[in-house]
Amino acid sequence: MIFLQSLFPALYQSAVFLLIFYGLFVLVSVILFLRFRQRHDWPVVATPPDDWPQVTLQIPIYNERRVAARVVRAVAALDYPADRLQIQVLDDSTDSTSAVLTRLIADLRRERGVNIAYIHRKQRSGYKAGALADALADATGEYVGIFDADFLPESDWLKRTVPSLVAHPELAFVQTRWGHINRSQNLITAAQALALDGHFVVEQQARSASGFMQNFNGSGGLWRRSAIDDAGGWQDDTVTEDLDLAYRAQLAGWRGGYINSIEAPAELPPVITGFKRQQRRWAKGSIQTLRKLALPLLRSDKSIGKKLYALAHMGGYAFHIPLLLMLFFTLPLALLPAYHLPLSFMGGVSMLFSTAPFVMFMLAQYALAGKTGLKRLWALPVLAILFMGLSPAIALSVVSGLRHAGGAFERTPKQGRGSRRAALPGNMTLSEFTPEALVFAYALLILIIIVITGRWALAPLPGLFLLGSGLTLALELQEYMVVRRRPHSTHTSRLARPGDIISS
Protein backbone atom coordinates (compact mmCIF):
# COMPACT_ATOMS: atom_id res chain seq x y z
CA MET A 1 0.00 0.00 0.00
CA ILE A 2 2.87 2.37 0.79
CA PHE A 3 4.26 1.66 -2.70
CA LEU A 4 0.91 2.57 -4.30
CA GLN A 5 0.68 5.70 -2.18
CA SER A 6 3.92 6.82 -3.83
CA LEU A 7 3.38 5.37 -7.32
CA PHE A 8 0.05 6.90 -8.29
CA PRO A 9 0.84 10.45 -7.09
CA ALA A 10 4.12 10.27 -9.03
CA LEU A 11 2.31 9.10 -12.20
CA TYR A 12 -0.32 11.78 -11.76
CA GLN A 13 2.29 14.51 -11.45
CA SER A 14 4.21 13.13 -14.43
CA ALA A 15 1.08 13.73 -16.52
CA VAL A 16 0.81 17.23 -15.05
CA PHE A 17 4.45 17.85 -15.98
CA LEU A 18 3.82 16.82 -19.60
CA LEU A 19 0.77 19.05 -19.75
CA ILE A 20 2.83 22.03 -18.63
CA PHE A 21 4.83 21.77 -21.86
CA TYR A 22 1.74 22.64 -23.91
CA GLY A 23 1.10 25.72 -21.78
CA LEU A 24 4.76 26.67 -22.17
CA PHE A 25 4.47 26.34 -25.97
CA VAL A 26 1.46 28.67 -26.06
CA LEU A 27 3.19 31.09 -23.68
CA VAL A 28 6.22 31.25 -25.98
CA SER A 29 3.85 32.03 -28.87
CA VAL A 30 2.32 34.87 -26.87
CA ILE A 31 5.76 36.25 -25.99
CA LEU A 32 6.87 36.09 -29.64
CA PHE A 33 3.64 37.82 -30.66
CA LEU A 34 4.29 40.69 -28.26
CA ARG A 35 8.04 40.82 -28.89
CA PHE A 36 7.78 41.08 -32.67
CA ARG A 37 4.51 43.00 -32.99
CA GLN A 38 6.20 45.71 -35.08
CA ARG A 39 6.94 43.09 -37.76
CA HIS A 40 3.66 41.21 -37.78
CA ASP A 41 2.67 41.97 -41.37
CA TRP A 42 6.20 42.25 -42.73
CA PRO A 43 5.40 40.43 -46.02
CA VAL A 44 2.80 43.06 -47.01
CA VAL A 45 3.70 45.03 -50.12
CA ALA A 46 1.27 47.74 -51.19
CA THR A 47 2.96 48.51 -54.52
CA PRO A 48 1.80 46.20 -57.33
CA PRO A 49 4.47 44.59 -59.52
CA ASP A 50 5.28 46.18 -62.87
CA ASP A 51 4.04 43.07 -64.61
CA TRP A 52 1.46 40.80 -62.96
CA PRO A 53 2.78 37.19 -62.97
CA GLN A 54 0.97 34.08 -64.09
CA VAL A 55 -1.12 32.57 -61.29
CA THR A 56 -2.94 29.24 -61.02
CA LEU A 57 -5.74 28.88 -58.47
CA GLN A 58 -6.71 25.34 -57.50
CA ILE A 59 -10.09 24.44 -55.96
CA PRO A 60 -10.12 20.86 -54.59
CA ILE A 61 -13.69 19.57 -54.16
CA TYR A 62 -15.21 16.31 -52.98
CA ASN A 63 -19.00 15.84 -52.76
CA GLU A 64 -19.76 19.48 -51.94
CA ARG A 65 -22.82 20.18 -54.08
CA ARG A 66 -24.15 22.81 -51.66
CA VAL A 67 -21.07 25.02 -51.79
CA ALA A 68 -19.11 23.99 -54.90
CA ALA A 69 -20.72 26.56 -57.20
CA ARG A 70 -20.30 29.29 -54.58
CA VAL A 71 -16.54 28.95 -54.30
CA VAL A 72 -16.02 28.59 -58.06
CA ARG A 73 -18.00 31.78 -58.71
CA ALA A 74 -16.04 33.64 -56.04
CA VAL A 75 -12.67 32.58 -57.47
CA ALA A 76 -13.79 33.35 -61.03
CA ALA A 77 -14.77 36.86 -59.86
CA LEU A 78 -11.29 37.70 -58.50
CA ASP A 79 -9.90 40.97 -59.82
CA TYR A 80 -6.82 39.88 -61.77
CA PRO A 81 -5.70 40.15 -65.41
CA ALA A 82 -7.66 37.44 -67.22
CA ASP A 83 -4.73 36.45 -69.42
CA ARG A 84 -2.57 35.85 -66.33
CA LEU A 85 -5.00 33.70 -64.36
CA GLN A 86 -5.69 29.98 -64.66
CA ILE A 87 -8.33 28.28 -62.50
CA GLN A 88 -8.33 24.54 -61.91
CA VAL A 89 -11.38 22.88 -60.38
CA LEU A 90 -10.21 19.54 -58.96
CA ASP A 91 -13.31 17.43 -58.55
CA ASP A 92 -13.13 14.00 -56.94
CA SER A 93 -16.88 13.88 -56.34
CA THR A 94 -19.07 10.81 -56.68
CA ASP A 95 -22.40 12.62 -56.33
CA SER A 96 -24.33 15.35 -58.14
CA THR A 97 -21.58 17.90 -57.43
CA SER A 98 -19.96 16.94 -60.73
CA ALA A 99 -23.07 17.78 -62.73
CA VAL A 100 -23.40 21.15 -60.98
CA LEU A 101 -19.78 22.02 -61.71
CA THR A 102 -19.72 20.97 -65.36
CA ARG A 103 -22.70 23.22 -66.14
CA LEU A 104 -21.29 26.16 -64.20
CA ILE A 105 -17.82 25.91 -65.70
CA ALA A 106 -19.21 25.65 -69.21
CA ASP A 107 -21.20 28.85 -68.57
CA LEU A 108 -18.18 30.69 -67.15
CA ARG A 109 -16.06 29.80 -70.15
CA ARG A 110 -18.73 30.59 -72.72
CA GLU A 111 -20.18 33.77 -71.24
CA ARG A 112 -17.17 35.35 -69.56
CA GLY A 113 -14.20 33.71 -71.24
CA VAL A 114 -12.76 32.52 -67.92
CA ASN A 115 -9.65 30.33 -68.26
CA ILE A 116 -10.96 27.52 -66.10
CA ALA A 117 -10.19 23.80 -66.30
CA TYR A 118 -12.34 21.05 -64.84
CA ILE A 119 -10.41 17.97 -63.77
CA HIS A 120 -12.42 14.98 -62.58
CA ARG A 121 -10.73 11.89 -61.13
CA LYS A 122 -12.63 8.62 -60.99
CA GLN A 123 -10.17 7.28 -58.40
CA ARG A 124 -9.55 9.46 -55.34
CA SER A 125 -5.96 8.30 -54.95
CA GLY A 126 -3.98 10.38 -52.50
CA TYR A 127 -7.13 12.33 -51.57
CA LYS A 128 -6.55 16.11 -51.55
CA ALA A 129 -2.77 15.81 -51.86
CA GLY A 130 -3.20 13.52 -54.85
CA ALA A 131 -5.61 15.91 -56.55
CA LEU A 132 -3.28 18.89 -56.04
CA ALA A 133 -0.25 16.96 -57.26
CA ASP A 134 -1.99 15.59 -60.36
CA ALA A 135 -3.29 19.01 -61.40
CA LEU A 136 0.03 20.73 -60.78
CA ALA A 137 1.46 19.04 -63.86
CA ASP A 138 -0.89 21.15 -66.02
CA ALA A 139 -0.61 24.35 -63.98
CA THR A 140 0.77 27.32 -65.91
CA GLY A 141 1.20 29.70 -62.99
CA GLU A 142 4.43 30.84 -61.41
CA TYR A 143 2.37 31.08 -58.24
CA VAL A 144 -0.29 28.61 -57.08
CA GLY A 145 -3.17 29.48 -54.74
CA ILE A 146 -5.58 27.07 -53.05
CA PHE A 147 -9.16 27.54 -51.90
CA ASP A 148 -11.18 24.75 -50.32
CA ALA A 149 -14.90 24.40 -51.04
CA ASP A 150 -15.99 26.32 -47.94
CA PHE A 151 -14.11 29.53 -48.82
CA LEU A 152 -15.35 32.82 -50.30
CA PRO A 153 -12.35 34.99 -51.25
CA GLU A 154 -13.00 38.70 -51.72
CA SER A 155 -12.37 40.16 -55.17
CA ASP A 156 -9.09 41.89 -54.25
CA TRP A 157 -7.55 38.88 -52.45
CA LEU A 158 -5.17 37.94 -55.25
CA LYS A 159 -3.98 41.44 -56.07
CA ARG A 160 -3.20 42.02 -52.40
CA THR A 161 -1.39 38.70 -51.96
CA VAL A 162 0.72 38.34 -55.10
CA PRO A 163 2.95 41.39 -54.48
CA SER A 164 4.25 39.82 -51.26
CA LEU A 165 5.65 36.77 -53.01
CA VAL A 166 6.99 38.85 -55.89
CA ALA A 167 8.82 41.22 -53.51
CA HIS A 168 10.17 38.52 -51.18
CA PRO A 169 11.92 35.80 -53.21
CA GLU A 170 12.76 33.88 -50.01
CA LEU A 171 9.08 33.17 -49.34
CA ALA A 172 7.75 29.73 -50.28
CA PHE A 173 4.19 30.70 -49.43
CA VAL A 174 1.99 33.38 -47.96
CA GLN A 175 -0.89 32.39 -45.69
CA THR A 176 -3.79 34.78 -45.10
CA ARG A 177 -6.13 34.88 -42.13
CA TRP A 178 -9.27 32.78 -42.19
CA GLY A 179 -12.47 34.73 -41.59
CA HIS A 180 -15.71 33.16 -40.40
CA ILE A 181 -18.91 33.80 -42.34
CA ASN A 182 -21.03 31.94 -39.76
CA ARG A 183 -19.25 32.82 -36.51
CA SER A 184 -22.52 33.67 -34.74
CA GLN A 185 -24.55 30.73 -36.05
CA ASN A 186 -24.43 28.75 -32.79
CA LEU A 187 -22.28 27.90 -29.77
CA ILE A 188 -20.15 25.46 -31.77
CA THR A 189 -19.20 27.97 -34.48
CA ALA A 190 -18.59 30.74 -31.94
CA ALA A 191 -16.16 28.51 -30.03
CA GLN A 192 -14.36 27.40 -33.20
CA ALA A 193 -13.98 30.99 -34.40
CA LEU A 194 -12.37 31.90 -31.10
CA ALA A 195 -9.88 29.03 -31.37
CA LEU A 196 -8.98 29.78 -34.99
CA ASP A 197 -8.55 33.48 -34.29
CA GLY A 198 -6.06 32.61 -31.57
CA HIS A 199 -4.16 30.36 -33.96
CA PHE A 200 -4.00 32.85 -36.82
CA VAL A 201 -3.78 36.23 -35.12
CA VAL A 202 -1.33 35.23 -32.38
CA GLU A 203 0.43 31.99 -33.30
CA GLN A 204 0.80 32.51 -37.04
CA GLN A 205 1.82 36.16 -36.69
CA ALA A 206 4.31 35.22 -33.97
CA ARG A 207 5.95 32.54 -36.13
CA SER A 208 6.04 34.64 -39.27
CA ALA A 209 7.40 37.77 -37.61
CA SER A 210 10.04 35.96 -35.54
CA GLY A 211 11.28 33.69 -38.33
CA PHE A 212 10.12 30.50 -36.60
CA MET A 213 8.79 27.68 -38.76
CA GLN A 214 5.09 28.00 -39.52
CA ASN A 215 2.39 25.94 -41.16
CA PHE A 216 0.42 26.48 -44.32
CA ASN A 217 -3.25 26.04 -43.44
CA GLY A 218 -4.30 24.27 -46.63
CA SER A 219 -6.52 27.04 -47.99
CA GLY A 220 -6.52 30.81 -48.35
CA GLY A 221 -2.84 30.93 -49.24
CA LEU A 222 -0.51 31.36 -52.20
CA TRP A 223 2.54 29.22 -53.02
CA ARG A 224 5.59 29.82 -55.16
CA ARG A 225 5.57 26.97 -57.69
CA SER A 226 9.34 26.53 -57.57
CA ALA A 227 9.20 26.08 -53.78
CA ILE A 228 6.61 23.30 -54.12
CA ASP A 229 8.86 21.48 -56.57
CA ASP A 230 12.01 22.10 -54.52
CA ALA A 231 10.37 20.65 -51.39
CA GLY A 232 9.35 17.45 -53.17
CA GLY A 233 5.77 18.34 -54.10
CA TRP A 234 2.50 17.31 -52.49
CA GLN A 235 2.71 13.94 -50.72
CA ASP A 236 -0.06 11.77 -49.29
CA ASP A 237 1.74 9.93 -46.49
CA THR A 238 0.07 12.26 -43.97
CA VAL A 239 -3.53 13.50 -43.84
CA THR A 240 -2.29 17.08 -43.34
CA GLU A 241 -0.47 17.55 -46.62
CA ASP A 242 -0.41 21.32 -46.02
CA LEU A 243 1.62 21.12 -42.78
CA ASP A 244 3.91 18.51 -44.30
CA LEU A 245 4.78 20.51 -47.43
CA ALA A 246 5.21 23.76 -45.48
CA TYR A 247 7.75 22.18 -43.14
CA ARG A 248 9.60 20.41 -45.95
CA ALA A 249 9.88 23.70 -47.84
CA GLN A 250 11.27 25.49 -44.78
CA LEU A 251 13.71 22.65 -44.13
CA ALA A 252 14.85 23.11 -47.74
CA GLY A 253 15.76 26.73 -46.99
CA TRP A 254 12.57 28.59 -47.85
CA ARG A 255 10.56 30.75 -45.48
CA GLY A 256 6.84 31.04 -44.78
CA GLY A 257 4.95 34.31 -44.42
CA TYR A 258 1.65 35.23 -42.83
CA ILE A 259 -0.49 38.30 -43.56
CA ASN A 260 -3.12 39.06 -40.95
CA SER A 261 -4.57 42.07 -42.76
CA ILE A 262 -5.79 39.95 -45.69
CA GLU A 263 -8.82 37.84 -44.85
CA ALA A 264 -10.07 34.68 -46.54
CA PRO A 265 -13.67 34.17 -45.34
CA ALA A 266 -14.79 30.57 -44.81
CA GLU A 267 -17.62 28.50 -43.37
CA LEU A 268 -17.18 26.76 -40.00
CA PRO A 269 -18.66 23.30 -39.28
CA PRO A 270 -21.93 24.09 -37.43
CA VAL A 271 -22.32 20.60 -35.93
CA ILE A 272 -20.27 18.75 -33.32
CA THR A 273 -19.76 15.68 -35.53
CA GLY A 274 -18.25 17.80 -38.31
CA PHE A 275 -16.05 19.67 -35.85
CA LYS A 276 -14.94 16.36 -34.33
CA ARG A 277 -13.97 14.87 -37.69
CA GLN A 278 -11.99 17.97 -38.56
CA GLN A 279 -10.11 17.91 -35.26
CA ARG A 280 -9.38 14.19 -35.57
CA ARG A 281 -7.81 14.69 -38.99
CA TRP A 282 -5.73 17.66 -37.88
CA ALA A 283 -4.53 15.75 -34.83
CA LYS A 284 -3.65 12.60 -36.75
CA GLY A 285 -1.94 14.49 -39.57
CA SER A 286 0.10 16.70 -37.25
CA ILE A 287 1.52 13.68 -35.45
CA GLN A 288 2.18 11.91 -38.76
CA THR A 289 4.15 14.97 -39.89
CA LEU A 290 6.07 14.89 -36.62
CA ARG A 291 6.96 11.21 -37.21
CA LYS A 292 8.04 11.99 -40.74
CA LEU A 293 10.04 15.17 -40.20
CA ALA A 294 11.33 15.06 -36.62
CA LEU A 295 14.73 13.62 -37.57
CA PRO A 296 15.26 15.88 -40.61
CA LEU A 297 14.33 18.82 -38.40
CA LEU A 298 16.76 17.82 -35.64
CA ARG A 299 19.54 17.34 -38.24
CA SER A 300 18.86 20.72 -39.85
CA ASP A 301 20.81 23.93 -39.22
CA LYS A 302 17.89 25.58 -37.41
CA SER A 303 18.59 26.97 -33.95
CA ILE A 304 17.79 24.82 -30.92
CA GLY A 305 14.94 27.14 -29.96
CA LYS A 306 13.34 26.90 -33.40
CA LYS A 307 13.74 23.12 -33.42
CA LEU A 308 12.07 22.70 -30.04
CA TYR A 309 9.26 25.07 -30.95
CA ALA A 310 8.64 23.25 -34.24
CA LEU A 311 8.55 19.88 -32.49
CA ALA A 312 6.04 21.25 -29.98
CA HIS A 313 3.99 22.75 -32.82
CA MET A 314 3.71 19.45 -34.72
CA GLY A 315 3.05 17.52 -31.51
CA GLY A 316 0.63 20.02 -29.98
CA TYR A 317 -2.44 17.80 -30.17
CA ALA A 318 -0.68 15.20 -28.01
CA PHE A 319 -1.46 17.30 -24.92
CA HIS A 320 -4.81 15.49 -24.79
CA ILE A 321 -2.99 12.30 -23.76
CA PRO A 322 -1.54 13.59 -20.45
CA LEU A 323 -4.87 15.30 -19.81
CA LEU A 324 -6.62 11.93 -20.02
CA LEU A 325 -3.86 10.30 -17.97
CA MET A 326 -4.53 12.80 -15.20
CA LEU A 327 -8.18 11.77 -15.28
CA PHE A 328 -7.22 8.08 -15.23
CA PHE A 329 -4.97 8.46 -12.18
CA THR A 330 -7.52 10.56 -10.32
CA LEU A 331 -9.55 7.43 -9.46
CA PRO A 332 -6.75 5.57 -7.61
CA LEU A 333 -5.88 8.81 -5.82
CA ALA A 334 -9.48 9.10 -4.66
CA LEU A 335 -9.42 5.48 -3.43
CA LEU A 336 -6.12 5.62 -1.57
CA PRO A 337 -6.49 6.11 2.20
CA ALA A 338 -3.70 8.68 2.05
CA TYR A 339 -1.22 10.00 -0.50
CA HIS A 340 1.38 12.71 -0.82
CA LEU A 341 2.19 14.55 -4.04
CA PRO A 342 6.02 14.57 -4.28
CA LEU A 343 6.13 18.02 -5.92
CA SER A 344 3.38 20.00 -4.26
CA PHE A 345 4.17 23.15 -6.24
CA MET A 346 3.37 21.44 -9.57
CA GLY A 347 -0.32 22.18 -9.25
CA GLY A 348 0.30 25.91 -9.01
CA VAL A 349 2.74 25.85 -11.92
CA SER A 350 0.21 23.93 -14.00
CA MET A 351 -2.54 26.41 -13.20
CA LEU A 352 -0.26 29.29 -14.16
CA PHE A 353 0.68 27.84 -17.56
CA SER A 354 -2.92 26.79 -18.25
CA THR A 355 -3.84 30.48 -18.44
CA ALA A 356 -1.62 30.97 -21.53
CA PRO A 357 -4.29 29.86 -24.07
CA PHE A 358 -6.83 32.23 -22.51
CA VAL A 359 -4.34 35.11 -22.79
CA MET A 360 -3.78 34.15 -26.43
CA PHE A 361 -7.51 34.23 -27.21
CA MET A 362 -7.89 37.58 -25.48
CA LEU A 363 -4.98 39.11 -27.41
CA ALA A 364 -6.38 37.81 -30.68
CA GLN A 365 -9.82 39.33 -30.18
CA TYR A 366 -8.38 42.64 -28.99
CA ALA A 367 -6.09 42.76 -32.04
CA LEU A 368 -9.01 42.07 -34.36
CA ALA A 369 -11.65 44.42 -32.95
CA GLY A 370 -10.34 46.21 -29.87
CA LYS A 371 -12.61 46.28 -26.84
CA THR A 372 -15.53 45.16 -29.00
CA GLY A 373 -13.66 41.97 -29.82
CA LEU A 374 -13.32 41.14 -26.13
CA LYS A 375 -17.08 40.63 -26.00
CA ARG A 376 -16.57 37.43 -28.00
CA LEU A 377 -14.72 35.88 -25.06
CA TRP A 378 -18.07 34.70 -23.69
CA ALA A 379 -17.48 31.61 -25.87
CA LEU A 380 -14.27 30.66 -24.02
CA PRO A 381 -16.01 28.35 -21.49
CA VAL A 382 -17.84 26.69 -24.38
CA LEU A 383 -14.55 26.15 -26.22
CA ALA A 384 -12.89 24.66 -23.12
CA ILE A 385 -15.82 22.33 -22.43
CA LEU A 386 -16.03 21.17 -26.06
CA PHE A 387 -12.33 20.35 -26.17
CA MET A 388 -12.64 18.39 -22.94
CA GLY A 389 -15.44 16.43 -24.59
CA LEU A 390 -13.47 15.83 -27.79
CA SER A 391 -10.29 14.96 -25.89
CA PRO A 392 -10.68 11.14 -26.03
CA ALA A 393 -11.34 11.12 -29.78
CA ILE A 394 -8.41 13.47 -30.43
CA ALA A 395 -6.11 11.38 -28.24
CA LEU A 396 -7.02 8.24 -30.20
CA SER A 397 -6.26 10.08 -33.44
CA VAL A 398 -2.85 11.05 -32.07
CA VAL A 399 -2.14 7.38 -31.27
CA SER A 400 -3.32 6.40 -34.76
CA GLY A 401 -1.02 9.00 -36.30
CA LEU A 402 1.92 7.62 -34.35
CA ARG A 403 1.21 4.12 -35.61
CA HIS A 404 0.20 4.66 -39.24
CA ALA A 405 1.19 6.88 -42.16
CA GLY A 406 -1.43 8.25 -44.52
CA GLY A 407 -5.02 7.11 -44.23
CA ALA A 408 -8.42 8.32 -45.38
CA PHE A 409 -8.97 12.07 -45.64
CA GLU A 410 -12.15 12.63 -43.63
CA ARG A 411 -14.35 15.19 -45.35
CA THR A 412 -16.00 17.86 -43.21
CA PRO A 413 -19.51 18.36 -44.67
CA LYS A 414 -20.58 21.94 -45.43
CA GLN A 415 -23.97 23.55 -44.87
CA GLY A 416 -23.95 26.26 -47.52
CA ARG A 417 -27.44 27.61 -48.04
CA GLY A 418 -29.04 24.40 -46.87
CA SER A 419 -30.37 23.58 -43.42
CA ARG A 420 -28.03 22.74 -40.56
CA ARG A 421 -28.69 19.04 -41.09
CA ALA A 422 -26.93 19.33 -44.46
CA ALA A 423 -23.64 19.60 -42.54
CA LEU A 424 -24.19 16.25 -40.81
CA PRO A 425 -22.10 13.28 -42.00
CA GLY A 426 -24.33 10.69 -43.62
CA ASN A 427 -22.34 7.69 -42.40
CA MET A 428 -22.55 8.20 -38.63
CA THR A 429 -22.53 5.15 -36.37
CA LEU A 430 -23.08 4.82 -32.63
CA SER A 431 -19.63 3.26 -32.22
CA GLU A 432 -18.08 6.65 -33.07
CA PHE A 433 -19.33 7.97 -29.74
CA THR A 434 -17.73 5.21 -27.64
CA PRO A 435 -14.70 7.29 -26.50
CA GLU A 436 -16.92 10.06 -25.15
CA ALA A 437 -19.28 7.56 -23.51
CA LEU A 438 -16.44 5.74 -21.74
CA VAL A 439 -14.90 8.96 -20.45
CA PHE A 440 -18.30 10.18 -19.29
CA ALA A 441 -18.86 6.94 -17.33
CA TYR A 442 -15.34 7.00 -15.86
CA ALA A 443 -15.61 10.65 -14.79
CA LEU A 444 -19.00 9.93 -13.21
CA LEU A 445 -17.53 6.99 -11.29
CA ILE A 446 -14.69 9.17 -10.00
CA LEU A 447 -17.11 11.83 -8.79
CA ILE A 448 -19.19 9.22 -6.98
CA ILE A 449 -16.03 7.93 -5.25
CA ILE A 450 -15.07 11.51 -4.36
CA VAL A 451 -18.48 12.08 -2.78
CA ILE A 452 -17.98 8.91 -0.71
CA THR A 453 -14.36 9.58 0.29
CA GLY A 454 -14.63 13.34 0.64
CA ARG A 455 -11.58 14.01 -1.58
CA TRP A 456 -13.09 17.21 -2.96
CA ALA A 457 -9.75 18.64 -4.09
CA LEU A 458 -9.75 16.02 -6.86
CA ALA A 459 -13.22 16.96 -8.16
CA PRO A 460 -12.52 19.77 -10.70
CA LEU A 461 -10.89 17.66 -13.42
CA PRO A 462 -13.45 14.80 -13.51
CA GLY A 463 -16.17 17.43 -13.18
CA LEU A 464 -14.95 19.20 -16.31
CA PHE A 465 -14.63 15.90 -18.16
CA LEU A 466 -18.13 14.90 -17.10
CA LEU A 467 -19.50 18.20 -18.37
CA GLY A 468 -17.51 18.15 -21.61
CA SER A 469 -18.05 14.52 -22.56
CA GLY A 470 -21.69 14.72 -21.50
CA LEU A 471 -22.37 17.78 -23.66
CA THR A 472 -20.46 16.31 -26.61
CA LEU A 473 -22.24 12.97 -26.29
CA ALA A 474 -25.66 14.62 -26.03
CA LEU A 475 -25.02 16.72 -29.16
CA GLU A 476 -23.70 13.71 -31.07
CA LEU A 477 -26.69 11.56 -30.19
CA GLN A 478 -29.05 14.35 -31.17
CA GLU A 479 -27.32 14.67 -34.56
CA TYR A 480 -27.28 10.90 -34.98
CA MET A 481 -31.06 10.79 -34.53
CA VAL A 482 -31.48 13.56 -37.12
CA VAL A 483 -29.45 11.53 -39.62
CA ARG A 484 -31.46 8.40 -38.84
CA ARG A 485 -34.70 10.28 -39.52
CA ARG A 486 -33.38 11.85 -42.71
CA PRO A 487 -35.40 10.56 -45.70
CA HIS A 488 -33.43 8.63 -48.27
CA SER A 489 -32.80 10.75 -51.35
CA THR A 490 -34.63 9.66 -54.46
CA HIS A 491 -31.97 11.21 -56.67
CA THR A 492 -29.36 8.86 -58.04
CA SER A 493 -25.80 10.11 -57.85
CA ARG A 494 -23.36 9.29 -60.61
CA LEU A 495 -19.80 9.89 -61.66
CA ALA A 496 -19.24 12.54 -64.29
CA ARG A 497 -19.23 10.97 -67.75
CA PRO A 498 -16.31 11.52 -70.11
CA GLY A 499 -18.42 14.02 -72.04
CA ASP A 500 -18.71 16.18 -68.95
CA ILE A 501 -15.00 16.78 -68.68
CA ILE A 502 -13.92 20.30 -69.57
CA SER A 503 -10.24 21.00 -70.07
CA SER A 504 -8.37 24.20 -70.62
Secondary structure, 3 states (H helix, E strand, C coil): CHHHHHHHHHHHHHHHHHHHHHHHHHHHHHHHHHHCHHHCCCCCCCCCCCCCCCEEEEEEECCCCCCHHHHHHHHHCCCCCHHHEEEEEEECCCCCHHHHHHHHHHHHHHHHCCCEEEEECCCCCCHHHHHHHHHHCCCCCCEEEECCCCECCCCCHHHHHHHHHHHCCCEEEEEEEEEECCCCCCHHHHHHHHHHHHHHHHHHHHHHHHCCCCCCCCCCEEEEHHHHHHCCCCCCCCCCHHHHHHHHHHHCCCEEEEEEEEEEEECCCCCHHHHHHHHHHHHHHHHHHHHHHHHHHHHCCCCHHHHHHHHHHHCHHHHHHHHHHHHHHHHHHHHCCCCCCCCCCHHHHHHHHCCHHHHHHHHHHHHHHHHHHHHHHHHHHHHHHHHHHHHHHHHHHHHHHHHCCCCCCCCCCCCCCCCHHHHCCCCCCHHHHHHHHHHHHHHHHHHHHHHHHCCHHHCHHHHHHHHHHHHHHHHHHHHHHHHHHCCCCCCCCCCCCHHHCCCC
